[in-house]
Amino acid sequence: MNIELELNGEVKKFDQAKTDSLLDLLRTHGYTGAKRGCDTGACGFCTVIVDGEPRNSCVLPAAKADGATVETIEGLGSQSDLHPIQEAFVDNTALQCGFCIPGMIMRSKALLSENPDPSEAEVREGLSENLCRCTGYKKIVESVLDAADRMNGDKAVTDGGTESESNGRSQNGFDCCGGDCR
């Protein structure tokens, strides 16, 4: 079956099996940022943005994405020009094994598009559908809060240990989980 998408800003046509998921389509055509984890929509490793909403691409039939606008991690930034969310994840050392990170970043992008100045509780709730097996989520949450500041024009913190002048949030990337491992 033929499927047409606006993928990362470009209209693309694909010939896919009727039973393929959007994740199958993406990975078959070289978009390997979205990871296959559970194949049930429970882990969030495969999160992409479809028509402005975060979606688990492993359970979304490719046919249902026909005509949709799809954003993947490959369209967010490049190695030489990272998106502010990607920069914040790097600067706050929120990258362990990296397997969940593309999905976390895409869900974070959707969250920050909807709520540009979330509280810590709102970030935790917004990311609750994405799992990470390596961290206590503290650095991931700090990264999203930092990214929100960066995207709102507040001073970008890149030294891994100072505070944002605008809100006093600690940006210390070296204190493990601070006893708040959730």
C-alpha positions in Angstrom: 0.0 0.0 0.0 1.2 3.5 -0.7 1.5 6.0 2.2 2.3 9.6 2.0 3.6 11.6 5.0 5.1 14.9 5.7 8.1 13.6 7.5 10.4 16.1 9.2 9.2 18.8 6.9 9.4 16.9 3.7 6.6 15.1 1.8 7.6 11.4 1.4 5.9 8.5 -0.3 6.4 4.9 1.0 5.2 1.5 -0.2 4.5 -0.5 3.0 2.7 -3.7 3.9 -0.8 -3.2 5.2 0.2 -4.7 8.5 3.2 -2.5 9.2 3.3 -0.1 12.1 4.6 3.5 11.7 7.7 2.3 13.6 8.2 -0.4 10.9 7.9 2.1 8.2 10.3 4.6 9.8 13.0 2.0 10.7 12.7 0.3 7.2 13.5 3.7 5.6 16.5 4.7 7.8 14.7 6.6 10.5 16.2 4.6 13.4 16.0 7.1 16.2 12.6 5.7 17.3 13.5 2.4 19.1 11.6 -0.9 19.2 11.1 -1.7 22.9 7.9 -3.4 23.9 5.7 -3.4 20.7 2.7 -2.8 23.0 2.9 1.0 23.5 4.0 0.6 27.1 7.6 1.9 27.1 7.6 5.0 24.9 11.0 4.2 23.2 9.3 4.6 19.8 7.7 8.0 20.6 7.3 10.3 17.6 5.1 13.4 17.1 2.1 12.8 14.7 0.0 15.9 13.9 1.4 17.6 17.0 0.8 14.8 19.4 3.3 12.3 20.9 2.4 8.8 19.7 3.9 5.4 20.2 4.8 4.5 16.7 4.9 0.7 17.5 1.2 0.5 17.9 0.1 3.1 15.3 -0.6 1.3 12.0 1.3 3.0 9.2 -1.9 3.2 7.2 -3.4 5.5 9.9 -0.5 7.9 9.5 -1.2 8.3 5.8 -1.5 12.1 5.2 -0.2 13.0 8.6 2.7 15.2 9.6 5.3 13.2 11.5 8.3 14.4 13.4 11.1 12.1 14.5 14.3 12.8 16.4 16.2 12.9 13.0 14.3 16.1 12.1 14.9 17.9 15.4 18.5 18.9 15.3 21.8 17.9 13.9 25.1 17.0 15.5 26.4 20.5 14.7 23.2 22.3 15.5 21.3 20.6 18.4 17.8 21.6 19.3 17.6 23.3 22.8 16.0 20.1 24.2 18.9 18.0 22.9 21.4 20.6 24.3 19.8 20.5 27.7 19.9 16.7 27.8 23.6 16.7 26.9 24.5 19.6 29.3 22.6 18.0 32.2 24.1 14.5 31.5 20.7 12.9 31.1 22.1 10.5 28.6 22.9 7.0 30.0 22.6 4.2 27.5 20.7 6.5 25.2 18.1 3.9 24.1 15.1 5.8 25.6 16.4 9.3 24.9 15.0 9.9 21.4 11.5 9.0 22.7 12.0 11.1 25.8 13.2 14.1 23.8 10.2 13.8 21.3 7.7 13.5 24.2 9.5 16.5 25.9 9.1 18.5 22.7 5.4 17.8 22.6 5.1 18.7 26.3 7.0 22.0 25.9 4.9 22.9 22.8 1.8 22.5 24.8 3.1 23.9 28.1 6.2 26.1 27.6 6.8 26.7 31.3 5.9 23.4 33.2 6.5 22.7 36.8 8.5 19.7 37.9 5.3 17.8 38.6 4.0 18.6 35.1 7.2 17.4 33.5 7.0 14.1 35.5 3.4 13.7 34.5 4.1 14.6 30.9 6.9 12.0 30.7 5.1 9.3 32.6 4.4 7.3 29.5 8.1 6.9 28.7 10.3 4.5 30.6 14.0 4.7 31.3 15.8 1.7 32.7 19.1 3.5 33.5 18.2 6.6 35.6 16.1 7.8 38.4 14.6 10.4 36.0 16.0 13.3 38.0 18.4 14.4 35.3 15.8 13.9 32.6 13.3 16.1 34.5 16.0 18.7 35.1 16.9 18.6 31.4 13.3 19.3 30.4 13.0 22.2 32.9 16.3 23.6 31.6 15.1 23.2 28.0 12.0 25.1 28.9 14.1 28.0 30.2 16.3 27.9 27.1 13.3 27.9 24.8 11.7 30.8 26.7 14.9 32.9 26.3 16.3 32.5 29.8 20.0 32.1 30.3 21.2 28.8 29.0 23.2 26.8 31.6 25.9 24.7 30.0 28.5 24.2 32.8 26.7 21.4 34.6 26.7 23.1 38.0 25.4 26.6 38.2 21.9 27.9 38.6 19.6 29.6 36.1 19.4 33.2 36.9 15.8 33.3 36.1 14.4 30.7 38.4 17.1 29.4 40.8 16.7 25.8 39.7 19.8 23.8 40.4 21.4 22.5 37.2 23.9 20.3 38.9 24.6 17.4 36.7 26.8 15.6 39.2 24.6 14.7 42.1 23.2 11.4 41.0 19.6 11.4 42.0 19.9 13.6 45.1 18.0 11.0 47.1 15.0 11.5 44.9 15.1 8.4 42.8 11.7 7.8 41.3 
